[in-house]
């Protein structure tokens, strides 16, 4: 137990309560699992932690094992007096069989074997007289030992919630004490011989400062150097509502200029060098360089030869060894050698070796670099012939057909124009939406094969901060292609920004490797960039969706038959010939795209153009329409007269839009932009049409009104041949927008629906933009000319 014996000393003794038996530990673990299940099913605990405590990352809650106690445990227990007695002995239930931690968020505490031995509870009522609870008579167990297992430094907080707030802000090496009871024998035993420095992050009042003084004395007795952090506010929750992780790092550096603790979410220690070598790579962090080569991978080993030096390519002092990076003992041993070599903190060297482990795991030998083949005169002539073709769109469609892409004529042209628009000041972006297996990725990949590899960046997934730290011009006038919209994740914000603003900028605070002082660096990635995504999702986040032209894949039975025919043809002699042709076609289109000049496009017909104004989304769709016209004109630049205008003392080249460009854009826009007038996405509209036909057929056969026809997802599957996953993905939108009404359905029962739709607009081509036809433009221009002559 822990008792306060005087104003300046907390006496620490071992827990004098009877240790939990193996049976009791297992029972406690089951209770914890139930509370974690309750936390997921009940919003009260999550709301408290997110809204009151500002803890926003679900992973942080999972890592700390968050649970919630809503009072339902007793009703789920079996009729077993022994279990009830054990729960009372442990302290989960009181003498009246009520839950001790009622209305608390709870967190498990573990012993050194990983068994749950205690429980911390925090009342969600901030005004509670007893906000902090533990199992009665127990001050044993620790939290988050795994995160600080290999660390020589640690952050100590007064409570579990404070530790969780820090953890959520990226400071992973944190461990809570026992609130007012302070440090325990378990804490001191854990720290002694393992932890070198401890940072005390206690409340910023007199009580917190006094506790910090007392705990500091006890840490010193355990040969741990304490550093007390002076918070300018009451606690860390309030602090991080007003401050950033970078500012907290600055607090750490104030008490210890050599502090190495940092947030995982702050820009990491800057990489000063990285380059491939013949057998591996050289990487540098600050003034520390490592040359890694001779990488050997095994199931349980990852061996490499590592040379460490201030300059691995010179004759400066070095350390050289073969190390198994999967061996913790080997990493620790080599980190100590490197720390001595560089005169750096051992913790910093351990961090370097951890980064090397990640780099070696992901290392792929660099392919032999080959310079792109210079186009022959014959290829240049063929590319120029394409660029001057009066029927360019037909040639694009024919080329894609040879490559095996059937149908989807509008989608093919729009995607091709999107690729070309990367060279414009305001590129287009497309999102191809369909059910799984419909061919959206096939279309995207075919278009990308027409684009030089140096003009595209294709990824399966983009992490939250990935784009912020790319080279400044690495995306400029390129296509950013991501295979699935879900792979965008937290990078959606940066993608939206570079689409709208033409660049992204981020300010990040890091430590200057030379001076050790904190400094802010600004990273800028220049656009413009054209983005191409694919998705199976029915609902796309509105801010992201509004920046894309939506394309829907033809999922009809006739299209499936056409694809089957093309797949069979690919196995024939004709297919062999087409595969040979495809390589030549791709080459010609890549050369043609490289021959396009960065020329501006001027549209003299904008005063005569019209676009619907009733919907707010048309503000962005109108710009996409103008962008389509501009991309078409740009692609036809070899068929236009290049003009020059003086602007700010400079000669600027431009070409003009023609009425034929507008005519082509009107056809495409009515098809792809007209869909935005529909509140349903295209797959959901197709699903609704299928359900409508099914219900009308049932109504007719059974001679009952349409609103009395109840049907299940199974009936839908059988009627329209969609999978259950595909129906689930899109039926929710029909429910949300009340096209379908759920009649009954609960746990253990199938869902049944009724149709709340009478076929209005079953013609999915009905969403027409009523754009100004070129005949009308000609008429208006003629009238204006006559008016000027009369005037």
LOGULUM-123650 format. One line per 2 residues: number of its first residue (from 1); for each residue x negated, y, z of C-alpha. Coordinates in Angstrom, 2 decimals. Last residue first. Layout:
N
NUM> X Y Z  ...
# end
This chain:
791
791> 24.76 50.96 -84.40  26.24 49.02 -87.29
789> 22.93 47.24 -87.81  22.62 46.52 -84.07
787> 26.14 45.05 -83.94  25.46 42.87 -86.96
785> 22.33 41.48 -85.29  24.20 40.83 -82.06
783> 26.96 38.98 -83.93  24.39 36.85 -85.76
781> 22.69 35.98 -82.47  25.99 34.96 -80.92
779> 26.82 32.73 -83.91  23.41 31.10 -83.91
777> 23.73 30.42 -80.18  27.20 28.93 -80.73
775> 25.83 26.58 -83.38  22.98 25.72 -80.98
773> 25.45 24.34 -78.47  25.72 26.16 -75.11
771> 25.78 23.56 -72.36  29.11 22.13 -71.18
769> 27.43 20.15 -68.40  29.35 16.90 -68.83
767> 30.10 14.53 -65.97  32.47 12.19 -67.87
765> 29.86 9.59 -68.78  30.87 7.40 -65.84
763> 34.33 6.82 -67.31  35.98 5.62 -64.11
761> 36.70 9.29 -63.47  39.78 8.79 -61.33
759> 40.23 5.05 -61.07  42.73 5.15 -58.24
757> 40.42 5.08 -55.25  40.94 4.17 -51.61
755> 40.27 0.45 -52.14  40.71 -1.79 -49.13
753> 37.88 -3.61 -47.42  37.31 -6.71 -45.34
751> 34.28 -7.37 -43.19  33.66 -10.90 -41.98
749> 34.01 -11.73 -38.32  31.38 -12.81 -35.80
747> 30.85 -9.31 -34.51  33.50 -7.09 -35.97
745> 35.37 -6.50 -39.18  38.70 -5.05 -40.10
743> 40.25 -2.73 -42.65  37.11 -0.92 -43.78
741> 38.26 1.74 -46.25  36.52 2.14 -49.60
739> 36.19 5.33 -51.65  35.86 7.05 -48.30
737> 32.60 8.96 -48.97  30.86 7.06 -46.16
735> 32.39 3.75 -47.23  31.34 4.13 -50.87
733> 27.87 5.17 -49.67  27.71 2.06 -47.48
731> 28.56 -0.12 -50.48  25.25 0.72 -52.14
729> 22.55 -1.21 -50.26  24.98 -3.85 -48.95
727> 25.97 -4.68 -52.52  22.36 -5.08 -53.62
725> 21.54 -7.27 -50.63  24.62 -9.46 -51.26
723> 23.46 -10.05 -54.83  25.50 -8.64 -57.72
721> 27.45 -10.88 -60.10  30.44 -8.51 -60.58
719> 33.41 -10.66 -59.48  31.62 -13.30 -57.40
717> 29.63 -10.75 -55.48  32.71 -8.57 -54.93
715> 34.68 -11.55 -53.60  31.82 -12.29 -51.22
713> 31.76 -8.68 -50.09  35.34 -9.09 -48.95
711> 38.74 -8.06 -50.30  42.07 -6.64 -49.12
709> 44.63 -5.73 -51.77  47.51 -3.84 -50.12
707> 46.36 -0.45 -51.46  46.54 -1.79 -55.04
705> 50.21 -2.71 -54.71  51.08 -6.41 -55.02
703> 51.95 -8.50 -58.03  49.43 -11.25 -57.24
701> 47.94 -11.30 -60.75  48.22 -7.54 -61.35
699> 46.89 -6.53 -57.97  44.04 -9.02 -58.24
697> 43.05 -7.63 -61.68  43.31 -4.03 -60.46
695> 41.15 -4.95 -57.47  38.43 -6.49 -59.66
693> 38.43 -3.54 -62.09  38.10 -1.11 -59.18
691> 35.34 -3.16 -57.57  33.32 -3.06 -60.80
689> 33.88 0.69 -61.19  32.81 1.24 -57.59
687> 29.61 -0.76 -58.13  28.80 1.28 -61.25
685> 29.35 4.52 -59.28  27.13 3.21 -56.48
683> 24.40 2.40 -59.02  24.70 5.94 -60.53
681> 24.54 7.90 -57.30  27.93 9.08 -56.11
679> 28.82 12.76 -55.62  28.82 13.16 -59.41
677> 27.74 16.58 -60.62  24.12 15.40 -60.37
675> 24.89 12.85 -63.11  25.10 15.66 -65.67
673> 21.36 16.10 -65.30  20.48 12.83 -67.04
671> 22.98 12.58 -69.91  23.98 16.18 -70.52
669> 20.32 17.14 -70.07  19.07 14.74 -72.75
667> 21.50 15.91 -75.46  21.04 19.57 -74.51
665> 17.23 19.17 -74.56  17.27 17.91 -78.16
663> 19.46 20.84 -79.26  17.26 23.28 -77.35
661> 14.12 22.01 -79.11  15.95 22.27 -82.45
659> 16.81 25.87 -81.65  13.09 26.57 -81.41
657> 10.96 27.39 -78.37  8.04 29.71 -79.01
655> 4.30 29.11 -78.77  1.78 30.96 -76.61
653> -1.79 32.18 -76.48  -2.81 34.83 -73.96
651> -5.38 37.50 -74.93  -6.57 39.29 -71.81
649> -6.45 42.98 -70.90  -3.72 42.52 -68.33
647> -1.64 40.61 -70.86  -2.26 40.92 -74.59
645> -0.10 38.51 -76.59  -1.14 35.83 -79.04
643> 0.89 33.48 -81.22  0.42 29.81 -82.11
641> 2.79 28.82 -84.91  4.57 25.61 -84.08
639> 4.37 22.03 -85.41  1.18 21.19 -83.52
637> 2.92 22.53 -80.40  5.68 19.89 -80.63
635> 4.94 18.43 -77.16  5.03 21.97 -75.73
633> 8.44 22.63 -77.30  9.88 19.46 -75.77
631> 8.30 20.26 -72.39  9.77 23.79 -72.42
629> 13.27 22.59 -73.24  13.06 20.00 -70.46
627> 11.79 22.65 -68.05  14.77 24.89 -68.86
625> 17.03 21.99 -67.87  14.96 21.33 -64.74
623> 15.33 25.00 -63.78  19.11 24.69 -64.17
621> 18.97 21.59 -61.96  17.39 23.62 -59.16
619> 20.09 26.24 -58.89  22.60 23.62 -60.11
617> 22.37 21.97 -56.68  24.59 24.74 -55.32
615> 27.48 23.48 -57.45  29.90 25.88 -59.15
613> 27.32 27.49 -61.44  27.39 25.27 -64.54
611> 24.69 26.14 -67.13  24.59 28.53 -70.09
609> 21.98 29.56 -72.65  22.33 32.67 -74.83
607> 20.01 34.98 -72.90  17.43 32.12 -72.74
605> 16.95 31.99 -76.52  13.48 33.59 -76.75
603> 11.88 30.70 -74.82  8.13 31.22 -74.42
601> 5.72 28.31 -73.92  2.11 28.80 -72.77
599> -0.75 26.82 -74.35  -3.01 24.38 -72.57
597> -3.83 22.42 -75.78  -2.57 18.91 -76.49
595> -5.44 16.85 -77.95  -5.80 14.79 -74.77
593> -2.18 13.76 -75.11  -2.78 12.65 -78.70
591> -5.84 10.64 -77.64  -3.76 8.80 -75.01
589> -1.01 8.26 -77.59  -3.44 6.78 -80.12
587> -5.00 4.46 -77.52  -1.64 3.18 -76.31
585> -0.63 2.40 -79.90  -3.89 0.51 -80.58
583> -3.47 -1.64 -77.47  0.18 -2.24 -78.28
581> -0.60 -3.45 -81.82  -2.43 -6.49 -80.47
579> 0.47 -7.24 -78.16  2.84 -6.79 -81.11
577> 0.96 -9.39 -83.20  1.20 -11.92 -80.38
575> 4.90 -11.17 -80.02  5.43 -11.76 -83.73
573> 3.73 -15.13 -83.35  6.24 -16.00 -80.66
571> 6.05 -15.81 -76.84  6.89 -12.08 -76.77
569> 10.05 -12.88 -78.77  11.40 -14.80 -75.81
567> 10.93 -11.82 -73.50  12.52 -9.54 -76.08
565> 15.57 -11.78 -76.38  15.89 -11.93 -72.58
563> 15.69 -8.14 -72.44  18.51 -7.86 -74.98
561> 20.65 -10.28 -72.96  20.03 -8.23 -69.79
559> 21.02 -5.10 -71.70  24.29 -6.75 -72.74
557> 24.98 -7.76 -69.14  24.68 -4.16 -68.00
555> 22.02 -2.91 -65.59  20.95 0.13 -67.65
553> 18.34 1.83 -65.48  19.28 5.12 -63.85
551> 17.19 8.28 -64.17  17.30 11.09 -61.63
549> 15.43 14.30 -62.48  13.61 15.18 -59.30
547> 13.26 18.17 -56.97  16.73 17.88 -55.45
545> 16.05 14.31 -54.34  13.29 15.27 -51.88
543> 15.33 17.86 -50.00  18.39 15.59 -50.12
541> 16.78 12.49 -48.60  17.57 9.70 -51.04
539> 20.64 7.52 -50.64  21.17 4.36 -52.70
537> 17.61 3.10 -52.30  16.10 0.87 -55.00
535> 13.47 3.45 -55.86  10.93 4.51 -58.49
533> 8.81 7.65 -58.37  7.08 9.89 -60.92
531> 5.60 13.21 -59.81  4.15 15.89 -62.11
529> 1.48 18.04 -60.52  0.73 21.74 -60.48
527> -1.32 21.71 -58.46  -4.18 22.63 -56.16
525> -5.10 20.91 -52.94  -6.24 23.32 -50.24
523> -7.93 22.44 -46.97  -8.48 25.13 -44.36
521> -10.95 24.57 -41.53  -10.53 25.67 -37.94
519> -13.49 25.48 -35.59  -14.31 23.80 -32.29
517> -17.91 24.08 -31.17  -20.39 21.21 -31.31
515> -22.89 23.49 -33.05  -23.98 21.28 -35.96
513> -21.17 18.75 -36.19  -18.60 21.58 -35.96
511> -15.69 20.04 -34.06  -12.32 19.94 -35.72
509> -9.22 22.05 -36.11  -7.03 21.62 -39.18
507> -5.34 24.16 -41.43  -3.36 22.63 -44.28
505> -2.65 23.97 -47.75  -0.58 22.47 -50.54
503> -0.36 23.65 -54.14  2.09 24.40 -56.96
501> 4.60 25.88 -54.53  7.66 23.76 -55.31
499> 6.14 20.47 -56.44  3.11 20.81 -54.15
497> 5.43 21.38 -51.22  7.77 18.51 -52.02
495> 4.79 16.15 -52.19  3.43 17.47 -48.87
493> 6.81 16.91 -47.18  7.31 13.46 -48.70
491> 3.93 12.32 -47.29  5.74 10.96 -44.21
489> 6.89 7.91 -46.14  6.07 8.04 -49.86
487> 5.95 4.25 -50.10  9.72 4.10 -49.61
485> 10.02 5.86 -53.00  8.45 2.84 -54.66
483> 5.59 2.59 -57.15  4.16 6.04 -56.60
481> 2.97 8.02 -59.63  1.24 11.40 -59.24
479> 0.80 12.64 -62.80  -1.96 15.19 -63.31
477> -2.21 18.90 -64.12  -4.19 19.53 -60.90
475> -4.25 16.48 -58.66  -8.00 16.22 -57.90
473> -8.58 19.98 -58.00  -9.10 20.59 -54.26
471> -10.38 17.12 -53.40  -7.85 15.13 -51.39
469> -7.41 15.87 -47.71  -3.82 17.11 -47.62
467> -2.65 14.31 -49.93  -3.34 11.56 -47.40
465> -1.70 13.19 -44.35  1.45 11.05 -44.09
463> 0.16 7.92 -45.84  0.78 7.31 -49.55
461> 1.85 3.86 -50.73  1.59 1.84 -53.93
459> -0.45 4.55 -55.58  -1.05 5.90 -59.08
457> -3.07 9.04 -59.80  -2.97 10.13 -63.43
455> -4.86 12.29 -65.94  -8.20 10.45 -65.72
453> -6.39 7.25 -66.70  -5.34 8.82 -70.02
451> -1.52 8.76 -70.37  0.27 6.38 -72.75
449> -0.22 3.50 -70.29  1.63 5.64 -67.73
447> 4.78 5.48 -69.85  4.70 1.66 -69.88
445> 4.06 1.55 -66.13  7.12 3.68 -65.35
443> 9.35 1.60 -67.63  8.20 -1.68 -66.09
441> 8.58 -0.22 -62.60  12.24 0.58 -63.32
439> 12.96 -2.84 -64.83  16.19 -4.08 -63.23
437> 14.40 -6.36 -60.76  15.63 -4.60 -57.64
435> 18.60 -2.35 -58.23  18.06 0.95 -59.96
433> 16.70 4.46 -59.56  13.92 6.08 -61.58
431> 12.87 9.35 -59.98  11.44 11.93 -62.36
429> 9.36 15.09 -61.95  9.03 17.95 -64.44
427> 6.00 20.23 -64.53  6.02 23.98 -63.82
425> 2.75 25.52 -65.17  2.62 22.95 -67.95
423> 0.04 20.17 -68.48  1.98 17.73 -66.25
421> 4.86 18.33 -68.67  3.52 15.60 -70.98
419> 4.23 12.86 -68.45  7.70 14.25 -67.74
417> 8.33 14.41 -71.50  7.48 10.71 -71.77
415> 9.78 9.93 -68.83  12.61 11.92 -70.45
413> 12.07 10.15 -73.78  12.06 6.68 -72.26
411> 15.07 7.37 -70.04  17.11 8.61 -73.01
409> 16.26 5.51 -75.05  16.84 2.99 -72.24
407> 17.00 0.10 -74.76  14.11 -2.36 -75.01
405> 10.62 -1.98 -73.56  8.39 -4.71 -75.05
403> 5.31 -2.71 -76.09  6.59 -2.70 -79.69
401> 9.77 -1.11 -78.34  7.70 1.54 -76.58
399> 6.05 2.50 -79.86  9.37 2.62 -81.69
397> 10.83 4.91 -79.00  7.84 7.27 -79.21
395> 8.00 7.28 -83.02  11.70 8.10 -82.89
393> 11.01 11.03 -80.56  8.36 12.42 -82.94
391> 10.63 12.67 -85.96  9.08 15.75 -87.60
389> 5.64 14.14 -87.02  2.89 16.71 -86.43
387> 1.78 15.28 -83.08  1.96 11.75 -84.51
385> -0.21 12.69 -87.49  -2.66 14.34 -85.09
383> -2.99 11.07 -83.19  -3.51 9.08 -86.40
381> -6.15 11.54 -87.62  -7.95 11.43 -84.28
379> -7.90 7.61 -84.40  -9.39 7.58 -87.91
377> -12.02 10.12 -86.90  -13.04 7.81 -84.08
375> -12.13 8.64 -80.53  -15.08 8.77 -78.14
373> -14.88 5.79 -75.86  -14.50 6.70 -72.23
371> -17.79 6.39 -70.38  -18.16 3.13 -68.55
369> -18.84 2.85 -64.86  -19.60 -0.65 -63.70
367> -16.95 -1.45 -61.14  -17.62 -0.27 -57.62
365> -17.73 -3.11 -55.16  -14.61 -3.01 -52.99
363> -14.88 -1.92 -49.38  -11.70 -2.03 -47.29
361> -13.06 -4.20 -44.48  -16.44 -2.44 -44.72
359> -14.81 0.99 -44.34  -12.75 -0.14 -41.34
357> -15.77 -1.65 -39.59  -17.82 1.45 -40.40
355> -15.19 3.58 -38.66  -15.53 1.46 -35.53
353> -19.31 1.78 -35.76  -18.98 5.57 -35.83
351> -16.67 5.54 -32.78  -19.18 3.41 -30.91
349> -21.87 5.99 -31.77  -19.66 8.76 -30.37
347> -19.03 6.79 -27.16  -22.76 6.22 -26.75
345> -23.28 9.96 -26.65  -25.93 11.17 -29.07
343> -29.72 11.27 -29.05  -29.56 9.96 -32.62
341> -31.77 6.92 -32.06  -30.60 6.32 -28.49
339> -26.95 6.42 -29.57  -27.76 4.18 -32.54
337> -29.28 1.49 -30.31  -26.30 1.68 -27.95
335> -23.88 1.40 -30.88  -25.77 -1.70 -32.07
333> -25.20 -3.49 -28.75  -21.52 -2.45 -28.58
331> -20.88 -3.63 -32.14  -22.63 -6.95 -31.50
329> -20.66 -7.59 -28.30  -17.36 -6.80 -30.03
327> -18.13 -9.27 -32.80  -16.04 -8.65 -35.93
325> -18.75 -6.32 -37.24  -21.22 -9.19 -37.37
323> -24.50 -7.29 -37.59  -27.69 -7.50 -39.62
321> -30.07 -4.85 -38.32  -31.96 -1.68 -39.14
319> -32.52 1.29 -36.83  -34.24 4.34 -38.28
317> -36.98 6.92 -37.90  -37.26 9.22 -40.98
315> -38.82 7.89 -44.20  -36.02 9.13 -46.46
313> -32.92 7.58 -48.05  -31.22 6.82 -44.73
311> -31.42 10.44 -43.61  -30.63 10.97 -39.92
309> -30.94 7.20 -39.69  -28.94 3.99 -39.31
307> -29.51 0.98 -41.57  -26.75 -1.62 -41.61
305> -26.90 -5.12 -43.11  -23.41 -6.58 -43.11
303> -21.49 -9.52 -41.66  -17.74 -9.81 -41.36
301> -16.93 -13.01 -39.51  -13.81 -15.03 -38.60
299> -12.51 -16.03 -42.04  -15.71 -14.97 -43.75
297> -16.90 -11.90 -45.61  -20.51 -11.07 -46.41
295> -21.57 -7.46 -47.06  -25.21 -7.15 -48.10
293> -25.18 -3.36 -47.83  -24.36 -0.53 -45.41
291> -26.47 2.63 -45.23  -25.47 4.71 -42.21
289> -26.01 8.42 -41.62  -25.71 10.54 -38.47
287> -26.11 14.31 -38.76  -22.36 14.95 -38.84
285> -20.79 11.67 -39.90  -22.51 10.06 -42.89
283> -21.69 7.18 -45.19  -23.89 5.28 -47.63
281> -22.38 2.40 -49.61  -22.85 -1.19 -50.74
279> -25.01 -3.19 -53.14  -25.84 -0.76 -55.95
277> -24.92 2.24 -53.85  -21.57 3.94 -53.47
275> -21.38 7.38 -51.92  -20.00 9.01 -48.81
273> -21.35 12.09 -47.08  -20.34 14.60 -44.42
271> -17.29 12.79 -43.05  -15.63 15.23 -40.70
269> -14.62 14.06 -37.28  -10.91 13.39 -37.55
267> -8.30 16.03 -38.43  -5.96 15.94 -35.44
265> -3.43 13.11 -35.30  -5.69 10.59 -33.53
263> -6.14 13.18 -30.82  -9.60 13.67 -29.38
261> -11.77 12.53 -26.48  -15.44 13.15 -27.15
259> -16.18 15.66 -24.40  -19.73 17.03 -24.57
257> -18.61 20.58 -23.72  -17.00 19.18 -20.55
255> -14.44 21.30 -18.66  -13.89 23.67 -21.58
253> -14.21 20.88 -24.13  -11.19 19.10 -22.66
251> -9.18 22.33 -22.82  -10.20 22.73 -26.50
249> -8.88 19.23 -27.19  -5.59 20.45 -25.71
247> -5.58 23.31 -28.20  -6.09 20.90 -31.08
245> -3.24 18.72 -29.76  -0.96 21.76 -30.19
243> 0.67 24.06 -27.63  4.10 25.29 -26.56
241> 6.20 22.12 -26.37  2.94 20.29 -25.73
239> 2.37 22.15 -22.46  5.95 21.75 -21.24
237> 5.63 17.99 -21.42  2.07 18.14 -20.08
235> 3.13 19.66 -16.77  3.67 22.95 -14.89
233> 1.92 25.31 -17.28  -1.60 26.70 -17.85
231> -3.03 23.19 -17.39  -6.41 23.19 -15.67
229> -8.03 19.86 -16.59  -10.04 18.24 -13.77
227> -13.19 16.44 -14.89  -14.22 13.37 -12.88
225> -17.55 11.50 -13.25  -17.03 7.82 -12.39
223> -19.51 6.09 -10.03  -16.67 4.45 -8.02
221> -17.35 6.83 -5.10  -17.10 9.65 -7.66
219> -13.64 8.42 -8.60  -12.51 8.60 -4.97
217> -13.69 12.18 -4.61  -12.02 13.20 -7.88
215> -8.70 11.66 -6.74  -8.63 14.01 -3.73
213> -9.49 17.12 -5.74  -6.96 16.23 -8.47
211> -4.25 15.75 -5.85  -4.90 19.27 -4.57
209> -4.76 20.73 -8.10  -1.47 18.93 -8.81
207> 0.10 20.07 -5.55  -1.05 23.64 -6.12
205> 0.56 23.74 -9.57  -0.65 22.84 -13.08
203> 0.47 19.23 -12.96  -2.29 16.66 -13.44
201> -4.47 15.80 -16.43  -7.55 14.39 -14.70
199> -10.27 13.60 -17.25  -12.37 10.56 -16.33
197> -15.96 10.01 -17.49  -18.12 6.87 -17.31
195> -15.52 4.11 -17.25  -16.54 0.44 -17.18
193> -18.63 -0.22 -14.05  -15.82 0.93 -11.78
191> -12.78 2.05 -13.78  -10.67 -1.13 -13.51
189> -11.41 -1.64 -9.82  -10.59 1.99 -9.16
187> -7.27 1.74 -10.97  -6.29 -1.56 -9.32
185> -7.23 -0.18 -5.90  -4.73 2.57 -6.48
183> -4.85 6.25 -7.47  -2.15 8.73 -6.60
181> 0.77 8.01 -4.30  2.39 11.28 -5.45
179> 2.79 9.88 -8.98  1.31 6.37 -9.20
177> -1.53 6.87 -11.70  -1.09 6.90 -15.47
175> -3.64 5.76 -18.09  -4.76 7.48 -21.27
173> -7.13 6.51 -24.06  -4.57 7.04 -26.85
171> -4.57 10.84 -27.09  -2.52 11.09 -30.31
169> 0.25 13.43 -29.17  2.47 10.43 -28.35
167> -0.24 9.11 -26.03  -0.31 12.45 -24.22
165> 3.48 12.37 -23.77  3.30 8.71 -22.69
163> 0.72 9.51 -20.02  2.93 12.29 -18.65
161> 5.89 9.88 -18.62  3.82 7.26 -16.77
159> 3.03 9.72 -14.03  0.08 11.55 -12.43
157> -2.15 11.44 -15.47  -5.64 10.01 -16.05
155> -7.47 10.44 -19.36  -10.26 7.92 -19.88
153> -13.86 7.77 -21.03  -16.25 4.86 -21.55
151> -13.84 3.19 -23.95  -13.66 -0.43 -25.07
149> -10.51 -1.40 -23.16  -8.95 2.07 -23.21
147> -6.09 1.27 -25.59  -5.62 -2.25 -24.15
145> -5.36 -1.01 -20.56  -2.23 0.93 -21.46
143> -0.38 0.60 -18.15  -1.62 -0.83 -14.85
141> -0.31 -3.11 -12.11  -0.02 -2.93 -8.37
139> 1.55 -0.43 -6.01  4.33 -2.67 -4.75
137> 6.44 -2.34 -1.60  9.66 -1.67 -3.47
135> 9.51 -1.94 -7.27  8.72 1.53 -8.52
133> 10.84 4.68 -8.79  10.21 8.31 -9.74
131> 13.11 10.84 -9.91  14.14 10.64 -6.22
129> 16.18 13.78 -5.55  17.54 13.71 -9.11
127> 17.79 17.09 -10.83  16.09 15.88 -14.04
125> 18.75 13.21 -14.48  17.05 10.70 -16.79
123> 15.64 9.02 -13.68  12.16 7.67 -14.32
121> 11.45 4.02 -13.56  8.16 2.19 -13.19
119> 8.15 -1.61 -13.06  5.66 -3.98 -11.51
117> 3.89 -7.32 -12.03  4.33 -7.99 -15.77
115> 1.68 -10.53 -16.82  -1.19 -9.45 -19.10
113> -3.89 -11.38 -17.23  -5.38 -8.21 -15.73
111> -2.02 -7.24 -14.19  0.70 -5.40 -16.06
109> 3.07 -2.49 -15.50  6.41 -2.41 -17.34
107> 8.17 0.86 -18.28  11.66 2.04 -17.35
105> 14.01 4.81 -18.47  16.33 5.20 -15.53
103> 20.12 5.35 -15.24  20.16 2.45 -12.71
101> 16.63 1.48 -11.61  17.57 -0.31 -8.37
99> 20.35 -2.30 -10.02  23.26 -3.19 -7.77
97> 23.47 -6.57 -6.05  24.57 -4.92 -2.78
95> 21.24 -5.83 -1.15  19.40 -4.15 -3.98
93> 18.66 -5.70 -7.38  15.39 -5.38 -9.32
91> 13.48 -5.53 -6.04  11.46 -8.73 -6.53
89> 13.24 -10.36 -3.59  16.61 -9.12 -4.85
87> 15.91 -10.53 -8.30  14.83 -13.82 -6.70
85> 18.06 -14.04 -4.68  20.19 -13.43 -7.77
83> 18.20 -16.08 -9.67  18.63 -18.59 -6.81
81> 22.35 -17.87 -6.49  22.94 -18.92 -10.11
79> 26.14 -17.90 -11.90  24.17 -16.69 -14.95
77> 23.27 -13.01 -15.28  24.84 -10.88 -18.03
75> 27.21 -8.91 -15.76  24.36 -8.11 -13.38
73> 22.28 -6.56 -16.21  24.92 -4.07 -17.39
71> 23.91 -1.13 -15.19  22.55 1.13 -17.94
69> 18.84 0.55 -17.35  16.63 1.67 -20.25
67> 13.39 0.22 -21.62  10.11 1.53 -23.01
65> 7.36 -1.01 -23.70  4.50 1.52 -23.69
63> 3.44 0.52 -27.22  7.08 0.46 -28.35
61> 7.71 3.99 -27.06  4.54 5.27 -28.74
59> 5.54 3.50 -31.96  8.90 5.30 -31.92
57> 7.11 8.62 -32.25  8.93 11.70 -31.01
55> 8.24 12.16 -27.30  9.46 15.71 -26.57
53> 10.27 14.94 -22.94  13.79 16.35 -22.89
51> 14.92 15.69 -26.44  12.85 12.64 -27.35
49> 12.51 10.87 -24.00  16.02 11.73 -22.81
47> 17.67 10.94 -26.14  15.88 7.58 -26.31
45> 17.13 6.64 -22.85  20.72 7.64 -23.57
43> 20.92 6.18 -27.09  21.86 2.65 -26.05
41> 21.14 -0.36 -28.27  17.36 -0.02 -28.50
39> 16.99 0.86 -24.80  19.29 -2.02 -23.87
37> 16.97 -4.45 -25.69  14.02 -2.98 -23.78
35> 15.97 -3.43 -20.53  16.62 -7.07 -21.44
33> 12.93 -7.65 -22.21  12.00 -6.11 -18.85
31> 14.44 -8.47 -17.11  12.87 -11.43 -18.92
29> 9.38 -10.29 -17.83  10.63 -10.03 -14.22
27> 11.92 -13.62 -14.38  8.59 -14.84 -15.72
25> 6.72 -12.98 -12.98  9.11 -14.38 -10.36
23> 8.53 -17.96 -11.53  4.74 -17.46 -11.49
21> 5.05 -16.13 -7.94  4.81 -12.45 -7.23
19> 2.21 -11.46 -4.67  3.43 -10.92 -1.10
17> 3.08 -7.25 -0.25  -0.22 -5.92 1.09
15> -1.29 -4.26 -2.14  -4.96 -3.52 -1.70
13> -5.88 -0.36 0.12  -6.46 3.20 -0.99
11> -6.40 5.98 1.55  -5.53 9.34 0.08
9> -7.63 12.11 1.59  -7.53 15.89 1.94
7> -4.31 16.64 3.81  -4.58 13.49 5.88
5> -3.47 9.88 6.06  -1.44 9.69 2.84
3> -0.56 6.01 2.53  -1.03 3.65 -0.38
1> 0.00 0.00 0.00
# end
